[in-house]
């Protein structure tokens, strides 16, 4: 059973950076594509980014393109989300999730395709 644990969240000023980590245990992460999602208070959870199992493909939500970068180190069973130029509207709980289904530019953010989810890490962007 794959288990995912996020870390790296915290409080940061606007314009600052954070790097989130998604560490996996219980199975090899390289069998799975990994997505990052976020949920702000009062809003629905939305897709932030996704990386295919071999890291050949990456996808980003429109609101984070050019600011966030997803990467993975399969040897460490970990996926990262580097977040730069953070804005107050990036404030949310961030979740990582795993899927062994195909990911494409049009379906990567479909949450029903992800089987395993972490517990989330809070990111707060505020001065």
N, C-alpha and C positions, 0 to 999 in steps of 0.2 A: 504494500500500500504506500503510494507516494505521499509524503508529507512536505508541506512548504512553510517556511517561516521567513517573514519579511523583517528587515531591520534597516536602520539608517534614517528614519524619520526624525523630525524635530521642528524647532522654531528657527526660522531664518528671515532675514530682512529682504524686502523687495530688491531684486537684482542679484541676490545671492545664489548659491549653489548647494545642492545636496546630492549624494549618491545613495540610492536605495539598493539593497541586496535582497535576493530571494534565494535562500538556501534550501536545497532539497535533501531528503533522506528517505530511505526505504526502497528506493529504486533508482536506476540510472536516469539522470535528467535528459540525456541526449536522445531518449526515445520520444521526447515531448517538445512540442512548440510551447513557448511560454508567453503569456500575455500579462500586461500590467493594466489594471483598471483603477478607477478612483471614484469615490462618492463624497460629494460635498453635502453639507447639511441642507435638507429640504430638496435635494436634487436626486435624480436617478443616477445609478452607477453607469459610468461611461468608459469606453475603451481609450487607453492612453497610447499603448504601443504593444508590439508583438514581434517575437523573433522565432524563426523556424528552428527545427531541432538541430540542423546543421549550420545554423547561422547564415545561410545563403540569402535569406530574405528577411527584411525588417519592414515594419509598417508603423505609421504614426497617425494619431488623431490630428486634425487640422489645427487645433488650438496649441499643440506642442511642437509641431514641425519646426525644425531649425533651432530648437532650444533643448530638447531632450534627445538622449542617445541611449539605445538599448544595446546590450552586449551580453555575451555569455562565456563562461569558462567551464566547459563540460568536465574537465579534469577535476575541478573543484566543486562540481555539481551546483553551480551558482549562476544566477542571472542578475545583471545589474541594470539599473536605470539611472543614468547621469542626467541630472536636471540643472540646467543653467538658466540665468536670466529669469529667475522665478518671480511670479506676480502674485498679488493677493488672491486672484481667482484660481490659482493652483492649489489653494488650501483645500484639503480633503483627506480622507483615509484612503491610502493606496494599498491595493491588493495585487498579489501575483496569482496566476492560475495556470494550470497545465492542461494541454490537450494532445491526444495522439491522432487527431483528425487533421486533414489537410488544412492549411491556412492560405488564403488568397487575399488580394487587396480588398475584395468586396465583403468577405465574411469573417475576417480575423477578429472583429470586435463583437461577434455574436456570442454572448455569454453562455448560451445553452450548449455551446460546443466544448466548453471547458469542464473537465471532470473534477479536478482537484483545485482547492482554493486555500490560500493562507488566511491568517487571522487579521491581517491588515496592520499598517503602520501610519500614524498620524503625521501629516505634513502641514505646518502652519506657516504662512508667509505673511508677516506683519512687521510694521515698524514700531 
